[in-house]
């Protein structure tokens, strides 16, 4: 599997921007004008090992547990401090109007199930089922941010990004927006993304202060990425449809990834439960 093709150079803000912003998260205190603060991953009593897998004393699900890195999104807020999630690049394929296509202003972008394209497109992304649950929290007050909006996107099982990659330029699947409920939670129904060359398996997201801001492609409060645990990736990439992902995964690590590498993904590594037959659930607390 090769990396998704880059858009024309005049719009390419991807890898160059990535490399130029690797350590900007260390200066988040200078990040001005953010109405929300950042996203959290682990409770005070979680521990992370060298593989990126974290164990927690907080139960996450009655389903078979494959990997755990953070407390369940249903954990009562106020019981532990919530860290701000690191600011990251949106990469070269955001689809938010900053680098070519803008899917945010299109009718149909607000949805839970992002496996299918909408509007005039009809493609469907296939792969191992995955539910992504993000809980958006005020990191200063450790309280849910009801009404905050999340725009989430990622590559398909072949490593392609809709709107940009050859074979998927006419599609807009694996992109969607939701407003957080009273508990600060959004849930997206999707598929497990591929591992493409040069990156650890990940999911992109942007936080907006409201659904109106998100669907107007307005001011972004925070841009970050969710990392997926290695043991789950190893299992998924043995499935049909993920050709090349196992080999690409073996060539990188959380510690060496050009986005997650400076802290080993500790604040961005999701808790994942479930199995291949029933699907997986990835959870992450997002402090802003």
C-alpha positions as CSV (number, residue, x, y, z in Angstrom):
1,X,0.0,0.0,0.0
2,X,1.3,3.4,-0.9
3,X,0.5,6.7,0.8
4,X,-2.5,8.6,-0.6
5,X,-1.5,10.9,-3.5
6,X,-0.8,14.5,-2.5
7,X,-3.0,17.3,-3.9
8,X,-1.3,19.9,-6.2
9,X,1.7,21.6,-4.6
10,X,0.0,25.0,-4.4
11,X,-2.5,23.4,-2.0
12,X,-0.2,21.0,-0.2
13,X,0.0,21.8,3.4
14,X,0.5,18.2,4.5
15,X,3.8,16.6,5.3
16,X,5.8,19.9,5.1
17,X,3.3,21.5,7.5
18,X,3.4,18.3,9.7
19,X,7.2,18.4,10.0
20,X,7.2,22.1,10.7
21,X,4.7,21.8,13.5
22,X,5.9,18.7,15.3
23,X,6.7,20.4,18.6
24,X,4.2,23.3,18.5
25,X,2.0,21.4,21.0
26,X,4.6,22.3,23.6
27,X,3.5,25.9,23.2
28,X,-0.2,25.5,23.6
29,X,-0.2,28.1,26.3
30,X,0.4,30.7,23.6
31,X,-2.6,29.5,21.6
32,X,-4.9,32.5,21.7
33,X,-8.6,32.9,21.1
34,X,-9.7,29.3,21.7
35,X,-13.2,29.3,23.0
36,X,-12.6,25.6,23.9
37,X,-9.5,24.2,25.5
38,X,-8.2,20.7,24.4
39,X,-8.8,17.0,24.5
40,X,-7.9,14.5,27.2
41,X,-7.0,10.8,27.0
42,X,-6.1,9.3,30.4
43,X,-7.2,9.4,34.0
44,X,-4.8,10.0,36.8
45,X,-4.4,6.3,37.5
46,X,-3.9,5.1,33.9
47,X,-0.5,3.7,32.9
48,X,0.9,3.5,29.4
49,X,3.4,0.8,28.3
50,X,6.0,0.9,25.5
51,X,3.5,-0.5,23.0
52,X,1.1,2.3,23.5
53,X,-1.4,0.1,25.3
54,X,-2.7,1.6,28.6
55,X,-4.4,-0.2,31.4
56,X,-7.0,1.4,33.6
57,X,-8.8,0.6,36.7
58,X,-12.0,2.0,35.2
59,X,-14.2,-0.6,33.4
60,X,-14.9,0.3,29.8
61,X,-17.4,-2.2,28.4
62,X,-19.0,-5.5,28.9
63,X,-17.8,-6.4,25.4
64,X,-14.5,-8.3,25.0
65,X,-11.7,-5.9,25.7
66,X,-9.0,-5.8,23.1
67,X,-7.0,-2.8,24.2
68,X,-7.4,0.0,26.7
69,X,-5.7,3.4,26.9
70,X,-8.1,5.7,28.6
71,X,-11.2,5.7,30.9
72,X,-14.5,5.1,29.3
73,X,-16.3,8.1,27.9
74,X,-19.0,7.5,30.4
75,X,-16.7,8.1,33.3
76,X,-18.2,10.8,35.5
77,X,-16.4,14.1,34.9
78,X,-14.9,15.9,37.9
79,X,-13.2,12.8,39.2
80,X,-9.9,13.6,37.6
81,X,-8.2,16.4,35.8
82,X,-8.7,16.5,32.0
83,X,-5.6,17.4,29.9
84,X,-5.9,19.5,26.8
85,X,-5.5,17.4,23.7
86,X,-2.4,18.4,21.7
87,X,-2.9,20.7,18.7
88,X,-2.0,18.9,15.5
89,X,-2.0,19.5,11.8
90,X,-5.1,18.6,9.8
91,X,-2.8,17.0,7.2
92,X,-3.1,17.4,3.4
93,X,-6.6,16.0,3.1
94,X,-8.9,18.0,5.5
95,X,-11.8,18.7,3.2
96,X,-12.6,21.8,5.3
97,X,-11.8,24.4,2.6
98,X,-8.3,25.1,3.8
99,X,-6.7,22.8,1.2
100,X,-9.0,22.5,-1.7
101,X,-12.4,20.8,-1.3
102,X,-14.9,22.0,1.4
103,X,-17.3,19.3,2.5
104,X,-18.4,21.2,5.6
105,X,-20.9,23.5,3.9
106,X,-22.6,20.7,2.0
107,X,-26.0,19.5,2.9
108,X,-25.7,16.0,4.4
109,X,-22.4,16.5,6.3
110,X,-24.2,16.4,9.7
111,X,-24.6,12.7,10.3
112,X,-23.7,9.7,12.6
113,X,-23.0,7.1,9.9
114,X,-20.1,8.2,7.8
115,X,-19.5,5.0,5.9
116,X,-21.5,6.2,2.9
117,X,-21.0,9.2,0.6
118,X,-23.9,11.7,0.4
119,X,-25.3,14.1,-2.1
120,X,-24.6,13.2,-5.7
121,X,-21.9,10.6,-4.6
122,X,-22.9,7.0,-3.8
123,X,-19.7,5.2,-2.7
124,X,-19.6,3.1,0.4
125,X,-16.4,2.5,2.4
126,X,-16.1,-1.1,3.5
127,X,-14.0,-2.6,6.3
128,X,-14.0,-3.8,9.9
129,X,-16.8,-1.9,11.7
130,X,-15.7,0.8,14.1
131,X,-17.7,3.2,16.4
132,X,-15.8,6.3,17.4
133,X,-17.0,8.0,20.7
134,X,-15.4,11.4,21.5
135,X,-16.3,13.2,24.7
136,X,-15.6,16.9,24.5
137,X,-14.7,18.5,27.8
138,X,-13.7,21.9,29.1
139,X,-10.2,21.1,30.4
140,X,-10.3,24.0,32.9
141,X,-13.6,23.0,34.5
142,X,-13.6,19.3,33.7
143,X,-17.2,19.6,32.5
144,X,-18.9,18.5,29.2
145,X,-19.1,21.0,26.4
146,X,-22.7,20.5,25.3
147,X,-23.2,21.8,21.8
148,X,-19.6,21.8,20.7
149,X,-19.3,20.4,17.2
150,X,-16.8,17.7,16.0
151,X,-15.8,17.3,12.3
152,X,-14.2,13.8,11.9
153,X,-12.5,12.2,8.9
154,X,-10.0,9.4,8.1
155,X,-8.8,7.2,5.2
156,X,-10.5,4.0,4.0
157,X,-9.3,0.4,4.2
158,X,-7.1,1.0,1.2
159,X,-5.5,4.2,2.7
160,X,-7.4,6.5,0.4
161,X,-9.0,9.8,1.5
162,X,-12.3,10.8,-0.1
163,X,-12.2,14.0,-2.2
164,X,-8.5,13.7,-2.8
165,X,-7.1,10.2,-3.5
166,X,-7.2,8.5,-6.9
167,X,-10.3,6.3,-7.1
168,X,-12.0,8.3,-4.4
169,X,-12.0,11.9,-5.6
170,X,-15.7,11.7,-6.4
171,X,-16.6,10.4,-3.0
172,X,-17.1,12.1,0.4
173,X,-17.4,9.1,2.7
174,X,-15.6,8.8,6.0
175,X,-16.3,12.5,6.8
176,X,-19.0,13.8,9.1
177,X,-20.0,16.4,11.7
178,X,-22.0,16.1,14.9
179,X,-22.9,18.3,17.8
180,X,-22.1,17.1,21.3
181,X,-24.9,16.0,23.6
182,X,-25.5,17.0,27.2
183,X,-22.6,14.7,28.3
184,X,-20.3,16.2,25.6
185,X,-20.3,13.0,23.5
186,X,-20.5,12.5,19.8
187,X,-20.5,9.0,18.2
188,X,-19.6,8.2,14.6
189,X,-20.3,4.9,12.9
190,X,-17.4,4.1,10.5
191,X,-14.8,1.5,9.6
192,X,-11.3,0.9,10.9
193,X,-8.8,3.0,8.9
194,X,-5.8,1.5,7.1
195,X,-2.2,2.1,8.0
196,X,-0.5,3.8,5.1
197,X,3.3,4.3,4.7
198,X,4.8,6.8,7.0
199,X,2.0,7.2,9.6
200,X,0.7,5.4,12.6
201,X,-3.0,4.5,12.2
202,X,-5.1,7.5,13.1
203,X,-8.3,9.5,12.8
204,X,-8.4,13.3,12.3
205,X,-10.9,15.6,14.0
206,X,-11.6,19.3,14.4
207,X,-13.5,20.9,17.3
208,X,-15.8,23.9,16.7
209,X,-17.7,25.9,19.3
210,X,-21.0,25.1,17.6
211,X,-22.7,23.2,14.8
212,X,-23.3,26.5,13.0
213,X,-19.6,27.3,13.1
214,X,-18.7,23.8,11.8
215,X,-21.1,23.8,8.9
216,X,-20.1,27.3,7.9
217,X,-16.4,26.2,7.9
218,X,-15.9,28.8,10.6
219,X,-13.2,29.2,13.2
220,X,-11.7,26.0,14.4
221,X,-11.2,25.7,18.2
222,X,-8.8,22.7,18.1
223,X,-7.4,20.3,15.5
224,X,-6.0,17.0,16.6
225,X,-5.8,13.3,15.9
226,X,-6.7,10.0,17.6
227,X,-4.2,7.1,17.6
228,X,-5.3,3.5,17.5
229,X,-3.7,0.8,19.7
230,X,-1.2,-1.6,18.1
231,X,-2.7,-4.9,19.3
232,X,-6.1,-4.0,17.8
233,X,-4.4,-2.8,14.6
234,X,-2.5,-6.1,14.3
235,X,-5.8,-8.0,14.5
236,X,-7.7,-5.9,12.1
237,X,-5.0,-5.7,9.5
238,X,-5.1,-9.5,9.2
239,X,-8.6,-9.2,7.8
240,X,-9.4,-9.1,4.1
241,X,-9.4,-5.6,2.5
242,X,-6.4,-4.2,4.4
243,X,-3.7,-5.3,2.0
244,X,-0.4,-3.6,2.9
245,X,-1.5,-2.2,6.3
246,X,0.3,-4.8,8.4
247,X,3.6,-4.1,6.5
248,X,3.1,-0.4,6.9
249,X,2.3,-0.7,10.6
250,X,5.5,-2.7,11.1
251,X,7.6,0.2,9.7
252,X,6.5,2.8,12.2
253,X,5.6,3.2,15.9
254,X,3.8,5.7,18.1
255,X,7.2,6.8,19.4
256,X,8.5,7.5,15.9
257,X,5.4,8.8,14.3
258,X,5.8,12.4,13.1
259,X,2.6,13.5,14.9
260,X,2.3,11.3,18.0
261,X,6.0,10.8,18.5
262,X,6.8,13.6,21.0
263,X,4.6,12.1,23.7
264,X,4.0,8.6,22.4
265,X,0.4,9.4,21.8
266,X,-0.3,9.3,25.5
267,X,-3.0,12.0,25.3
268,X,-4.4,10.7,22.0
269,X,-4.4,7.0,22.3
270,X,-8.0,5.7,22.3
271,X,-9.5,3.0,24.4
272,X,-10.7,0.2,22.1
273,X,-13.0,-2.6,23.0
274,X,-14.8,-5.2,20.9
275,X,-13.8,-7.8,18.3
276,X,-13.6,-8.2,14.5
277,X,-16.9,-10.0,14.2
278,X,-19.0,-7.6,16.2
279,X,-17.0,-4.5,15.5
280,X,-14.9,-2.2,17.7
281,X,-15.6,0.8,19.8
282,X,-12.9,3.5,20.2
283,X,-13.3,6.1,23.0
284,X,-11.3,9.2,23.8
285,X,-11.9,12.1,26.1
286,X,-11.1,15.4,24.3
287,X,-10.2,18.2,26.6
288,X,-10.3,21.7,25.1
